[in-house]
Amino acid sequence: MADKPDLTHLKNKLNIGGIMDSIKTMINPGGGVPDADPDDDLGLKIAEISTLLKEMVEAQKGYVENLNKVNALLNTAFQDIEKLRADIKPIRDAKKAEAVAAQEKSEDKK
């Protein structure tokens, strides 16, 4: 098995622990947005990405809620339309029967 590379010389340049904590926070949406050092460009980018992800998750929740409301309204509207159609069907059928009878009567006279 290969030895792990010595990264101690990078410790002062990169905050590996902070980066890992930031990534863990992004993976866990319940976690907060990481506090990045203003001089840490990578940390700031990760914090901004985390913030954008949280905003998108919240927006998606709102969209899903609205889509469910629209679906419920469409189903209710369809049920109301079906009731109206059921009420009108006998009247429509009677008018159709009258029209057919009138047509037949007209053809008989010819």
C-alpha contacts under 8 A as a table, 3 or more apart, distances in Angstrom:
res1	aa1	res2	aa2	distance
6	D	9	H	7.51
7	L	10	L	5.41
7	L	11	K	6.91
8	T	11	K	5.20
9	H	12	N	6.89
9	H	13	K	7.98
10	L	13	K	5.18
10	L	14	L	5.84
11	K	14	L	5.47
11	K	15	N	6.27
11	K	16	I	7.24
12	N	15	N	7.24
15	N	18	G	5.22
15	N	19	I	6.23
16	I	19	I	5.01
16	I	20	M	6.13
17	G	20	M	5.10
17	G	21	D	6.09
18	G	21	D	5.01
18	G	22	S	6.04
18	G	43	G	7.50
19	I	22	S	5.02
19	I	23	I	6.19
19	I	42	L	7.90
19	I	43	G	6.41
19	I	46	I	7.93
20	M	23	I	5.06
20	M	24	K	6.08
21	D	24	K	5.01
21	D	25	T	6.10
21	D	34	P	7.73
22	S	25	T	5.03
22	S	26	M	6.30
22	S	33	V	7.77
22	S	34	P	5.59
22	S	43	G	7.47
22	S	46	I	6.64
22	S	47	A	7.12
23	I	26	M	5.03
23	I	27	I	6.27
23	I	46	I	7.50
24	K	27	I	5.09
24	K	28	N	6.16
25	T	28	N	5.01
25	T	29	P	6.72
25	T	30	G	7.86
25	T	31	G	5.25
25	T	32	G	6.61
25	T	33	V	6.95
25	T	34	P	7.02
25	T	50	S	7.77
26	M	29	P	5.97
26	M	31	G	7.44
26	M	33	V	7.80
26	M	50	S	5.50
26	M	53	L	7.84
28	N	31	G	5.56
29	P	32	G	7.64
29	P	54	K	6.94
33	V	47	A	5.98
33	V	50	S	6.02
33	V	51	T	6.22
34	P	47	A	5.55
34	P	50	S	7.83
35	D	47	A	7.04
36	A	40	D	6.66
36	A	43	G	5.16
36	A	44	L	5.45
36	A	47	A	6.64
37	D	40	D	5.21
37	D	43	G	6.95
37	D	44	L	7.20
38	P	41	D	7.28
38	P	44	L	6.88
40	D	43	G	5.20
40	D	44	L	6.13
41	D	44	L	5.12
41	D	45	K	6.23
42	L	45	K	5.11
42	L	46	I	6.19
43	G	46	I	5.08
43	G	47	A	6.07
44	L	47	A	5.01
44	L	48	E	6.13
45	K	48	E	5.05
45	K	49	I	6.10
46	I	49	I	5.00
46	I	50	S	6.05
47	A	50	S	5.02
47	A	51	T	6.18
48	E	51	T	5.02
48	E	52	L	6.17
49	I	52	L	5.07
49	I	53	L	6.10
50	S	53	L	5.08
50	S	54	K	6.24
51	T	54	K	5.17
51	T	55	E	6.26
52	L	55	E	5.04
52	L	56	M	6.15
53	L	56	M	5.08
53	L	57	V	6.16
54	K	57	V	5.11
54	K	58	E	6.27
55	E	58	E	5.19
55	E	59	A	6.12
56	M	59	A	4.97
56	M	60	Q	5.97
57	V	60	Q	5.05
57	V	61	K	6.25
58	E	61	K	5.11
58	E	62	G	6.46
59	A	62	G	5.10
59	A	63	Y	6.27
60	Q	63	Y	4.93
60	Q	64	V	6.07
61	K	64	V	5.17
61	K	65	E	6.15
62	G	65	E	5.09
62	G	66	N	6.16
63	Y	66	N	5.07
63	Y	67	L	6.02
64	V	67	L	5.03
64	V	68	N	6.18
65	E	68	N	5.22
65	E	69	K	6.36
66	N	69	K	5.01
66	N	70	V	6.15
67	L	70	V	5.05
67	L	71	N	6.11
68	N	71	N	5.06
68	N	72	A	6.19
69	K	72	A	5.11
69	K	73	L	6.16
70	V	73	L	5.08
70	V	74	L	6.11
71	N	74	L	5.10
71	N	75	N	6.21
72	A	75	N	5.16
72	A	76	T	6.20
73	L	76	T	5.09
73	L	77	A	6.00
74	L	77	A	5.02
74	L	78	F	6.05
75	N	78	F	5.08
75	N	79	Q	6.29
76	T	79	Q	5.11
76	T	80	D	6.26
77	A	80	D	5.05
77	A	81	I	6.15
78	F	81	I	5.05
78	F	82	E	6.14
79	Q	82	E	5.07
79	Q	83	K	6.34
80	D	83	K	5.15
80	D	84	L	6.37
81	I	84	L	5.06
81	I	85	R	6.10
82	E	85	R	4.99
82	E	86	A	6.11
83	K	86	A	5.09
83	K	87	D	6.28
84	L	87	D	5.09
84	L	88	I	6.17
85	R	88	I	5.11
85	R	89	K	5.84
86	A	89	K	5.28
86	A	90	P	7.69
87	D	90	P	6.91
87	D	91	I	7.93
88	I	91	I	5.36
88	I	92	R	6.11
89	K	92	R	5.04
89	K	93	D	5.95
90	P	93	D	5.07
90	P	94	A	6.10
91	I	94	A	5.13
91	I	95	K	6.27
92	R	95	K	5.18
92	R	96	K	6.14
93	D	96	K	5.04
93	D	97	A	6.13
94	A	97	A	5.07
94	A	98	E	6.20
95	K	98	E	5.01
95	K	99	A	6.16
96	K	99	A	5.08
96	K	100	V	6.23
97	A	100	V	5.14
97	A	101	A	6.11
98	E	101	A	5.03
98	E	102	A	6.03
99	A	102	A	5.06
99	A	103	Q	6.09
100	V	103	Q	5.06
100	V	104	E	6.14
101	A	104	E	5.11
101	A	105	K	6.08
102	A	105	K	5.03
102	A	106	S	6.08
103	Q	106	S	5.04
103	Q	107	E	6.21
104	E	107	E	5.08
104	E	108	D	6.15
105	K	108	D	5.07
105	K	109	K	6.50
106	S	109	K	5.39
106	S	110	K	6.87
107	E	110	K	5.36
